[in-house]
Amino acid sequence: MTRIVIADELPEEIPELYEGPAMDLPAGAEQQGDGSVRLTLDYPKKLRFKSGDRVREEPIGDLIFHRMTGAEGRKIIGAKNSALVGFSASARVTQARASLILNALDAADGMAASRVVTELLGGPATGGLPDDATSTPEGVRLTLLFPMSDEEGTEYTEFLFPRMTVAQRDQAQASPDVLNFVLGKVTGLTPKAAGEMLDKGDAADLRSVNRVISFLFGLGR
């Protein structure tokens, strides 16, 4: 079977060695040492490209999905077609190419690919708090999958989000970026610095931060 590693775009900065928990992957998917996942397709396909009278075929027997940065996670959260944007970011291909691949895949392989991307984003969002978060009377403690560092070099392995009043929630929601604003309050950083730290971190941690804030706002409880 032909092995195709798709990479038409330069990768974003990501952790060099995966040290997070094992993922709940579908059959045919194998986690690599750097945290990426190789998905062997049950039904290999061929992409066909036509240029004038010439037709070029590209066989696809497997796909490599990579961990994503927080900046990529923001784009996925805010996208109308989050499945396409997530596939594009994780497979490191353009959205046009991602659409071409997805449309060509067998439905079963497409579902498996979706599950892989979801796992790389921290698993299914079922409402409430993520698995690595603990609710206390004072707030929510979130343990990060990957440590984050601010511009001063301070490393964070967890965040403690205090509970909010209605006035504090409204102030956060009125800010230009809710995630940056709230994390800035939590860490003592400016919203801009907090946002830059999130963007350089792992997408799964950014999504967990988003879920914790939603929980504290009273959403999805």
BELFEN-V647779 format. One record per helix or strand of 2 or more residues. SS is the DSSP state (H for helix, E for strand). FROM is the first residue (numbers start at 0). TO is the last residue. If there is no record, write none. Layout:
BEGIN
{{SS:FROM:TO} {SS:FROM:TO}}
END
This chain:
BEGIN
{{E:28:30} {E:36:50} {E:53:64} {H:69:77} {H:81:90} {H:94:103} {H:106:119} {E:132:134} {E:138:148} {E:154:161} {H:165:172} {H:177:186} {H:190:199} {H:202:215}}
END
